[in-house]
Each structure stands twice: as C-alpha cells, then as structure tokens.
Amino acid sequence: MIYVMLWVFCGFVCWAIASSKHDSGCVGFLIGFLLGPLGVLLVLASGGKVKQCPHCKERIHKDAVKCPKCQTNLTGTAGVVK
C-alpha cells in the first residue's frame, strides 16, 4: 500500500514540475506514476518548452523567432530557461 501511495505522490510531483515548464501535466503525471522516483528525475531533466528573450528576459515559447513583448528577432539565439 505504501508503494502505491509513493507512486501516486511521484505522479503529482511530476505533474507540478511539467506544468511549471509549460509541458503537459497529464504526461508528467503518467511518467511519475509509472516510473516513480525515476520519473521525477526524468521530468526534472527535461528541457521544457520555454526560453528567455535575450533582450527583455521575457519567458517565451522555445520555437519563437520573434519576442512578442519587445519584438526582438530571435533567430540564432539559444537562451533556454531551465
């Protein structure tokens, strides 16, 4: 019983981490629930879907080519937020 509770807890921890990285919380929950503590480590190590604009430091989608806030051209920059 304690192991089931641990795996469910890991699922919720992964859901919270994935949601904070703008990834799918449902997928994060499944990874945590199926892999337990190893899933937490995997979700922590994932890159996420956001990067930081080098000019205004706004968090934007990692595939963006122009910052929606300051309109800076982002082609060739790699400021990924972890």
VENKALIN-V998629 format. One record per backbone hydrogen bond with DSSP energy under -1.0 kcal/mol. NH is the residue of the N-H (numbers start at 1). CO is the residue of the C=O. If there is no record, write none. Layout:
# VENKALIN-V998629
nh = {NH	NH}
co = {CO	CO}
This chain:
# VENKALIN-V998629
nh = {5	6	7	8	9	10	11	12	13	14	15	16	17	18	19	20	21	22	23	28	29	30	31	32	33	34	35	36	38	40	41	42	43	44	45	49	51	52	53	57	60	62	64	67	71	74	77	80}
co = {1	2	3	4	5	6	7	8	9	10	11	12	13	14	15	16	17	19	18	24	25	26	27	28	29	30	31	32	35	36	37	38	39	40	41	21	60	79	58	53	51	49	61	72	67	65	74	78}
